[in-house]
């Protein structure tokens, strides 16, 4: 069952400056922390996905049992401190799918945030509140996380700029883990300028200079037809700006398919998720949605042998993918397999979209690569995203190229 978000009419009376018309903020997340210094983010407001610690405020991870069984953190995520020191104002904490274990954007405990860019459709998850809040312009940007697509998918569904950072490039201290082998700290922004400004604060310099443009054909073929024209626009712009031809290629090895990679990702990630949270789930018996409960059940059955074998396979694929990219290639792919599904879409239909989308997103996830989602509007009038994937550590240069491409279209 999916509940509907409540409009928090008391927010203004209580002194919280956001009138949350989209159900993005969690009940324990309506607070303001002013910047600690002036800097390049002066005047910007940001929200934090409720998997990041903020000192003195509880972290709920999208589940009331988690909220009730974990102490209030004494320290904030270093990313929160960095953004405050750069001049940004923190305007509370926003919703996540339960323990970040979904890319749909619904939550049986707190509701489904409204996607103002596609009314009646989900915002995508697990960074659902981050995306909904930014899309509604209730804040300028929002901290998020991405494991299997938790920033890239909401960016696509809500028409936002989003970045999956290179694995390990940003600190995950003070962030609730899901699959540590793949987890990344990220952010979403409404416009290219804000996206770039945040990148300049958070990301290390990139020495990369792109010279090759790749088109992974199998990943592109998984997306619905609405993605074709924007995809071709980005390919043409990248080719023009980098003065190189587009190279179509198969990214998988031998007889492997992207679905094989997806399954390896699911096994390795599920094993890690149970290692991280299995004891807590067994002890406290939290209530999850049927879909997320099913994922935890599957995770609990993965043996040490199967989990370790999947992680070893991931490392082999990661080496292969990084060899393909070298230090000078980008790939252009859809950010998701479809536009946002309807809020009341049948479970089977949602699962089918999830299966296709994870095949698209797993290349960057397994490879530990950087991926920027650029917002577009499809032929049906709904938002969608086209992504640039770049080598590990190329995040800053990838952001620059993505904003140049968008400005050229």
N, C-alpha and C positions, 0 to 999 in steps of 0.2 A: 504494500500500500504506500502511496506517495501522498504526503500532506501538502497543503498549499501554504505559501509564505504569508506571514502576517505583516501588515503595514504598521511600523512602529510609531504610532501617532504621539507617543509620549516623549520621543527623542528630543524635540526642541524644548519642551517644558523642563526636561531634566538637565538641560545645558549641553547635551551632545549636539554638535553642529550639523550632523547629517540627518536629513529626513529620509529614512530608508524606505523608499517606495518599492523596492525590488526584493526585499527579504534577504539581503546579502549578509547583514551583520549578525553575529551570534549574540545571544542574550547577555553573555558575560564580556562582550567585546566592545561595548559602547563607552569609549574613553578617549581622551586626547592627550598626547605627549608633544609638547612644543619642541622645536629644534634646539639642539645644544650649541649651535654655532651658526654663523652665516656661511653660505657657500653656494655652489653652482645649482643647487636645487631649491634655493630660496623661493618661497611662494607656492611650492607644490605640496599637495596633500597625498599621503599614501596610506593604504590599508594593508594589513598583514593576514595572510592565510593562517587559519587557526591550527597550524602545525608548527609554527615558529614561536619560540618563547619570547615573552615581553616581561621584564622584571616586574613583579608585583601583581601580575594578572594571570589567571589560569589559562592553561592550554588544553583545549577540549578535543582536538583531533576529530571532530565531527561525531562524537559519540558520548552520550551522557555518563556512561560508566567510566570511560577514560577520564572525563572531567572530575568525577567524584573520587577516583582512586589514585590521582597523581597530585603531588604537592605543587603549590604555586611557585613558579621559578623565581630564583633570586637574581638571576642574570638574564639579560636579553641575548638573543641571537646577535652575533657580531655584525650581521648585515643590517639589522635594525639600528644598531649604534652608529654604523657608518652612514646610513641615510640621514639620521638625525643630525649628525655632525656636518653633513653636507647642506643643511638648511631646510630639509623637508620636515613637514609636520605629520606625525602619526595620528590617524583618525580611526584607531581601533582595529578589531579583528573580525575577519569575515569567514564565511562558511567553507567547509571542505566536505567532500564525500567521506564516508566513514573510514578513518585511518588511511585516507587517500587511495582506497582500493577500488576505484572505478573511474571511467572516463565519460560517464553519462551526465553527471551533474545533479542528481537527486539525492535526497537524504530523508529517511523515514522519520527522523527525530525532529528535524528543524525545517523541513520543507525544501522545495526546489526553487532557487532564486529565479527571478523573472529575467528572461533574455529580451531586453528592449529592442534589440536589433532584429529579432525573429520571434515576435509574440506567439505564444502557444507552443514554443519549441524549447527544448532543454538548453541550458547554457554551456553544457560540457563540463567535464570534471577531470580530475578531482578538484581543480582550482575554481570551483563554481562561483563562490562568493567573490573571489578576486575579479573574475571576468565580468560578472553581472554588475558589480559596483563600478568598474571602470567603464563598461559599455554605457551605463546610465549617467556617466560623468559625475558621479557622486564623490569620486576622488580622481586624481590625475594618473596614478599608477598603483599597482599593488604587487607586493611580494607574493610569490607562488612557488610551487615545486613541480617537478616533472620527473616521472619514472618511466612510464610507458606511453606518455602523451598528455599528462595532466595539465600542461600549459599549452602545448601546441594545439590540442583539440579544442579547448575553450576559446583560444585565439581565433581559430577557424570558425567556430560556431557563432561567435559574437562579433566578428569583424574587427579584431584587435591586432596590435603588434605583440608578438610573444617570442621569447627566446628559451630554448633548452640549452643551457650552458654545457660546455665540455665537462665531462664527469670529473669532479674534484677541483674545478677552477674556482668555485666559490665555497666558502665554509658552510658545512652542514651542522656545525655545532649549534645546539639549541633548536634543532629541527627534528620532529618525530620521524623516524625512518619508516620506510615500507620495504623496499628491496635495496639495501645499501650498495649492492653491486651496480645499481643503475640510478639511484636517487640523485637529483640535482636541485639546487636552489635557483630560482628563476624570477622573472617578473613579467607583467603585462602592462601595456600602455595604450592609451586611446589614439595617440598621434605619433608620427615619426620623430618629431623634435623632442618630445618628452622621453620617448624610448631611447633616443641617442644620448640625451643628457644623463639618464640613469646609467646607461652603459659606460659613459665616461667616468662615472664615480665608482662603479662596482668592478669593472673588468680590468685585468692587467693588459698592458700593451701587447699587441700582436705583431710578430715579425713577418707574417705571411703575406705573400703577394700572389694573387690568384692568376693563373694562366690557362686553366682548362675548365670547360663546362661539360658536365656529364648529365645524361638523361637516363636514369635507371628505368627501363621500359616496363618491367613487371610491376614496379611500384606505381607508376603512372597509370597503368591499365586497371588497377584496382579501384580507382576513383570513378565517381559518377560523371556523366557527360558534361555537367555544369562546370567542371574544373578544366575542361580542355582549352577553351579560349584564354583564360587567365594564365594557364600553364605555358601556353605558346608565347604569350606576351612576355613573360618573365624570361623564358629561354632566349627569345630574340633580343631582349634588352641586355641580358648578361653577355651574350655573344658579341653584341655591338660594343658594349663598354669595355670588355676585356680583349676585344679584337682577336677573337678565336672562334673556331667552329664548334658546334655542339656535337658531342660524341655520344651516340646511343650505345648502351651496354647492358649486360646482365651482371648484376652484382654478386649473385650467389655462386657457390663453388660446385662444380661437377653436376650431379643430379639433384642437389639441394634446391629447395624452393623457399620463397619468403614465408610460406606457411610452416615449413620445417624450422626456420629461424624463429618464428613466432612461438612455436611450441617449446623450443629450447629456452627462449626467454621466459615463458610462463613457468616452466619447471624450475629453472634456476632462481627466478624471482620469488616464486611461491615457497620454495625451500628456505630462502633467506627471510621471507616474511614470517614464516612459522618459527624460525630460529629467534627472530627479534621479539615476537609477540605471543608465541604459543603458550608460554607459562601464564602470561596475564589472562589470555582468553580462557584457559583451562581453570584458572583460579576464580575469575570473576564472572564468567558466563555472560558476557554482554549480549544485548540484543542487536542483531544486524538485519539489514534488508535481506530478503531471500537470495538475491543475486550475490551480494557480498558474503553472506553466510556460506553460500556454496563455494566461493573461492577460498574461504578459510578452511572449509572441510577438505577441499582438494589439496590445499597446502599441507594440512596436517598429515596427509597420507604419503607424502613424498619421503622416501627413505634417504638416509645419509648417502648411500651409494648412488642413487639416482640424482640427488641434488648436487653432489660433488662432480659427478660425470657431466651434468648439464653445465656447471660453472666452468669446467675444463674445456668443454666444447665452445662456450661463449668466448673464452680467451683465444681459441683458434680462429673463430670467426672475426673477432676484434682485430687480430693481427692481419687477416686477409683484407678487411675493410679499410684499415688504415694504410695498407700498402696500395690499395686502389686510389685513395685520395692523395697519397704523398703529402707534400706540404703546399701544393699549388692548385688543387682542384676543388671545385664546388659541384654539387649536384642540385638539380631542380626537381622537386617532387610535390605532390599534393600534401597539405598538412593533415588531412583526414580523408576518409573514403566517401563521405557524403556531407551535405549540409546538415544542420542540427535536426535530429529526429523530433517528432511531435512529443509533447509531454506525456500524452496518453498512448504512445506507440506500444504495440504488443511486445512482450518480452522477447519473443523469437526474432522479431525484426531488429530490436536493439542489439541483441547478441550477434546477429549477422553483421551489422555495421561495426560492432566492436572487433569482430574477427578480422574483417578487411582492414580496418584502421590500424590495428596492431601490426599487421604485416607491413604497412607503410612506415609506421613510426619505429619499428624495431631496428632498422638499419642504424640510425643515429644512437639509439639506446644501447644496442649491443656494441657498436663501435666506440661508444663514449665520445661521440662527436658533438660539435655545435650545430644548432639548427634554429634559424630565424623564420617565423611565420609572418608573411606579408598579407595584409587584409585586402580582399577584393569583394565585389558584389557579383554573384553569378547571374546567368541569363534568366533565372527564375526570381530575381530580386532579393535573394537571400545571401547573407554573408558566407564567405568561404576563405580559406587561406591557401597560399602557395608558398612553399618553403625553399630556402637555400640551406643546404647542408654543407658544412665545411670541415676541414681537418681539426683534430684535437688541438685546442689552444688558439684557434683562429677567431675566437668569438668577437673581439673588437673589430677586426677587419671585416668580418662577415656582417656585422651590424652596419658598418659604413657602406659596404657594397649594397646591402638590401635597401637602405634609405636612398642611395643613388639610383637604384633601379626604379623604386617607386616614384621618385621625383621625375624620372625620364618618361614615364608612361602617361 
